[in-house]
Amino acid sequence: MAWIEPAIAAYGVWALLVVLYLESFGAPLPGESALIGASLLATRGDLAIGHVFLAAWAGAVLGDSTGYLIGRFGGRPLLMRFGSLVKLTPDRLSKLEQTVKTKGFFMVLTARFVVVLRQLNGLIAGSTGMPWPHFVVANALGAMLWAGLWSFGPYFFTDAFRRLL
């Protein structure tokens, strides 16, 4: 994935937005690494940190929302047909749906901080029938926390890390 840093350097936050959008609905891309890299480019003045945060937040929200729509309109039949390949039996799917009903908001809010769950978050929420209003609020808040951590964290603490080294 050596092409990501030069793409962000060349195209700025638009490249970051595209990478995070694609990663957020399932593409195996290093979105978190790209975000940290963009934040470090902002410490040098190559990018504006506010733009990095907004691109990260927008890409994450839009990508997860796309995943949700894919899951909502096609995910359940796929889970019923191919779920056994990943040991998702009808009983386990039923339990997953119950968990989403009771803890779905918290799951979507925090899934962004766990690799693989970040990529499958929207697909799972849509496939299991999580209501759109609950999903979109949890998704926006989770993306805000995640983008804030990985945008502003490296940006503001780079000098502190340099002093430690």
Long-range contacts (C-beta under 8 A, 24 or more apart in sequence): 1-29, 1-30, 1-33, 4-29, 4-30, 4-33, 4-34, 4-37, 5-34, 5-37, 8-34, 8-37, 8-38, 8-41, 8-47, 9-41, 9-46, 12-47, 12-51, 13-38, 13-47, 13-51, 13-52, 13-54, 13-55, 14-55, 16-52, 16-55, 16-56, 16-59, 17-55, 17-56, 17-58, 17-59, 18-59, 19-59, 20-55, 20-56, 20-59, 20-60, 20-63, 21-59, 21-60, 21-62, 21-63, 21-66, 22-63, 23-63, 23-118, 23-119, 24-59, 24-60, 24-61, 24-62, 24-63, 24-64, 24-66, 24-67, 24-118, 24-119, 24-121, 24-122, 25-63, 25-64, 25-66, 25-67, 25-70, 25-119, 25-122, 25-123, 26-67, 26-119, 26-120, 26-123, 27-119, 28-119, 31-59, 31-60, 31-118, 32-115, 32-118, 32-150, 35-147, 35-150, 35-151, 36-150, 36-154, 38-151, 39-150, 39-151, 39-152, 39-153, 39-154, 39-155, 40-154, 40-155, 40-158, 42-151, 42-155, 43-154, 43-155, 43-158, 49-151, 49-152, 49-155, 52-151, 52-155, 53-147, 53-148, 53-151, 53-152, 56-143, 56-146, 56-147, 56-150, 56-151, 57-140, 57-143, 57-144, 57-147, 60-112, 60-139, 60-143, 60-146, 60-147, 61-139, 61-140, 61-143, 63-122, 64-108, 64-112, 64-121, 64-122, 64-139, 64-143, 65-122, 65-136, 65-139, 66-122, 67-120, 67-121, 67-122, 67-123, 67-126, 68-122, 68-123, 68-125, 68-126, 68-130, 68-132, 68-135, 68-139, 69-122, 69-126, 70-122, 70-123, 70-126, 71-122, 71-123, 71-124, 71-125, 71-126, 71-127, 71-128, 72-126, 72-127, 72-129, 72-132, 73-126, 75-123, 75-124, 75-126, 75-127, 76-127, 76-128, 76-129, 78-127, 79-127, 93-128, 96-124, 96-128, 97-128, 97-129, 100-124, 100-125, 100-128, 100-129, 100-130, 101-130, 104-128, 104-130, 104-134, 104-135, 104-138, 105-134, 105-137, 105-138, 106-138, 107-138, 108-134, 108-135, 108-138, 108-139, 108-142, 109-138, 109-141, 109-142, 109-145, 110-142, 111-142, 112-142, 112-143, 112-145, 112-146, 113-142, 113-146, 118-146
